[in-house]
Each structure stands twice: as structure tokens, then as C-alpha cells.
Amino acid sequence: MLPSLALSHFEASIIFALFTSVLLGIITKNTDRERLHYAIYCLVCFVGALFGLSWLMYLGHG
């Protein structure tokens, strides 16, 4: 039997952002330096969008 993994929505979103950023960096850039910079850039954008949309929903429900 597999162990249960209970993640909050925030944790799942961060993990998704991390894996997606790494994948985008790998498949879209040629050198390791470009891949690293692009993956970090994508991760920052994902997390920024996560916080921005979270606040927008919080203020919209208030």
C-alpha cells in the first residue's frame, strides 16, 4: 500500500511551479546557464502569479 500524501493547495501549487519551471528550462534553452536562469525566472513568475491571484480572490470575496 502506498503512503498517503496530503498537501495543501499552496504546497501543491509550489511543487507544480517548481517542476514546470525546471521542465520549461530544460526544453526551451540550449546551455546550462540559460536553463538555470530561465527556470528561476519561470519559478518567480509562477509564485508571483500565485500570490497575486490569491490576493485578488481574497479581496474579491471580502
C-alpha positions in Angstrom: 0.0 0.0 0.0 1.3 3.5 -0.9 1.8 6.1 1.8 -0.7 8.9 1.8 0.4 12.4 0.7 -1.8 15.2 1.9 -0.7 18.6 0.5 -2.4 21.9 0.9 -3.4 23.8 -2.2 -0.4 26.2 -1.6 2.1 23.3 -1.3 0.7 21.6 -4.4 0.9 24.9 -6.4 4.5 25.5 -5.4 5.5 21.9 -6.3 3.8 22.3 -9.7 5.5 25.6 -10.3 8.9 24.1 -9.4 8.5 21.1 -11.7 7.1 23.1 -14.5 9.8 25.7 -14.3 12.5 23.0 -14.4 10.9 21.4 -17.4 10.5 24.6 -19.3 14.1 25.5 -18.6 15.3 22.1 -19.9 13.2 22.0 -23.1 13.5 25.7 -24.2 17.1 26.7 -23.7 20.4 25.4 -25.0 23.1 26.0 -22.4 23.0 25.1 -18.7 23.4 28.7 -17.7 20.4 29.8 -19.8 18.4 26.8 -18.5 19.1 27.8 -14.9 18.3 31.4 -15.4 15.1 30.7 -17.3 13.9 28.1 -14.7 14.5 30.6 -11.9 12.7 33.3 -13.9 9.7 31.0 -14.5 9.5 29.9 -10.9 9.5 33.6 -9.7 6.7 34.4 -12.3 4.7 31.4 -11.2 5.0 32.2 -7.5 4.3 35.9 -8.2 1.1 34.9 -10.1 0.1 32.6 -7.3 0.4 35.3 -4.7 -1.2 37.9 -6.9 -4.2 35.8 -7.8 -4.6 34.6 -4.2 -4.8 38.2 -3.0 -7.2 39.0 -5.9 -9.5 36.2 -4.8 -9.2 37.2 -1.1 -10.1 40.8 -1.8 -12.9 39.7 -4.2 -14.6 37.6 -1.5 -14.2 40.2 1.2 
